[in-house]
C-alpha cells in the first residue's frame, strides 16, 4: 500500500451540540501528489479513482458520558458545494473523559469528487477535537 496523504490539525476544532463540522487539516506530513490543498482546508481531491483505505483518528474532550459523536468520511461534489453521501461512518459514545476514537474503512474514491472527514455532535454540550489525523492509502 502507498500512503497518499497523511494529515493532521495544528489547532483544536470545536463542534457545537447538534452540529456537523468538517475537520480543516492544516498539517501535512505526506502529500506527494498535491491531493490536499495547502492551508487549513478540509477537502482532498483524488487524482485517480479506485479503492482506498481511509483512517481518521481524533482525540475529543468535553463529551458527556453516554452522549454520541459520529465520525464520517463524506463524498462531496468536486467543487465542494454539495454533500453527496457518507462513505463510512461510526457512532462513538462518550464516557465523560478525554478519549481517542478511530474510524477505518475501505472506500471507493472518485477523481471527479471531493472528500472530507467530519465530526457530528449529537450531544447537548460543545466538544473539542484536540487532535485529528487522516491517512488515505491505496
Secondary structure, 3 states (H helix, E strand, C coil): CCEEEEEECCCCEEECCCCEEECCECEEEECCCCCECCCCECCECCCCCEEEEEEEEEEEECCCCCCEEEEEEEEEECCCCCEEEEEEEEEEECCCCCEEEEEEEEEEECCCEEEEEEEEECCCCCEEEEEEEEEEEC
